[in-house]
Amino acid sequence: QVQLVESGGGLVQAGGSLRLSCAASGRTFGSYAMGWFRQAPGKEREFIAASSTTTTYADAVKGRFTISRDNAKNTVYLQMNSLQPGDTAVYYCAAGPLTAVVAPLYAYWGAGTQVTVSS
């Protein structure tokens, strides 16, 4: 069992940056693929980035967002730069057995953190 807690969300102006953190419980954090997703009101949950032995990004964030992880701290990060109003959403981290771009392949989810980008 893995418990995930996101933090770092907030309100930022367009062009600004935020860094999200996701702290995980458990001693096997390093064995999990970690993903970030987001969900805007009225929209489906959308893949953002994932990290295991490799990293992968959605085209919408490639070059602006960076996923990283510190296995010693059981934490995964999402550095978000050049934020735009279209990035406004609740951001979720997730843990699963392999790097995937689809939400059902992740077994564990955090409660999410709100990111709001004003124009």
CORBELWO-V447351 format. One record per residue. SS is DSSP state (a for helix, b for strand, c for the rest). PHI is phi in whole degrees, 0 to 359 (NA if undefined). Layout:
# CORBELWO-V447351
SS	PHI
SS	PHI
This chain:
# CORBELWO-V447351
c	NA
c	235
c	250
b	237
b	229
b	271
b	206
c	104
c	288
b	164
b	256
b	218
b	280
c	305
c	92
c	275
c	226
b	217
b	237
b	268
b	237
b	224
b	266
b	245
c	272
c	98
c	264
c	248
a	306
a	298
a	274
c	264
b	282
b	244
b	231
b	240
b	230
b	217
b	219
c	268
c	304
c	78
c	239
c	283
c	295
b	240
b	292
b	245
b	198
b	214
b	216
c	220
c	279
c	230
b	237
b	216
b	228
c	288
c	302
c	295
c	240
c	301
c	89
c	248
b	251
b	225
b	264
b	212
b	215
b	238
c	294
c	291
c	256
c	53
b	225
b	242
b	239
b	226
b	274
b	240
c	244
c	51
c	293
c	234
a	306
a	292
a	273
c	297
b	182
b	272
b	256
b	240
b	257
b	213
b	234
b	203
c	284
c	208
c	293
c	217
c	254
c	243
a	300
a	299
a	275
c	258
c	271
b	234
b	224
c	277
c	278
c	98
b	223
b	278
b	240
b	236
b	247
b	266
c	269
